[in-house]
Amino acid sequence: MELGTLTKLYYSIGEVSELFGVAPSVIRYWESEFPHLKPGKNNKGERKFTQKDIIILQQIYHLVKEKGFTIEGARREMDHEKQETREKTELLGRLKALKLKLEGLRDSL
């Protein structure tokens, strides 16, 4: 299974650990260290990872395993990225509102 070929709605921790080439305990550890990662659990308590969870795991894997970040450093980096996304979204909303006002002024002339 490759990241580009994800087709199911939910993946088990075994499938996810195989996907990233790490032990299931590593996935559980990352879950405890990164508040961004919150897989659902079924009635038996088994973790069920969505594609969104796998994208977050991809970010964690990249930062920790490929770039050599510490867990704390990776957490800070992800928080920083989240803040930047939030700021961009707010700015985009303000720009759209300004565009509507300007179009209204143009139409009234």
Number of C-alpha atoms within 10 A of each C-alpha: 10 8 13 6 7 13 9 9 10 18 19 16 19 14 15 23 17 14 14 17 9 13 13 17 12 11 20 14 10 17 16 12 13 19 10 17 20 16 19 13 12 9 6 6 8 12 18 18 22 19 15 13 20 20 13 17 21 15 15 24 19 14 19 17 11 9 11 12 16 12 15 12 13 20 19 13 16 18 15 12 12 13 12 12 12 12 12 12 12 12 12 12 12 12 12 12 12 12 12 12 12 12 11 11 10 9 8 7 5
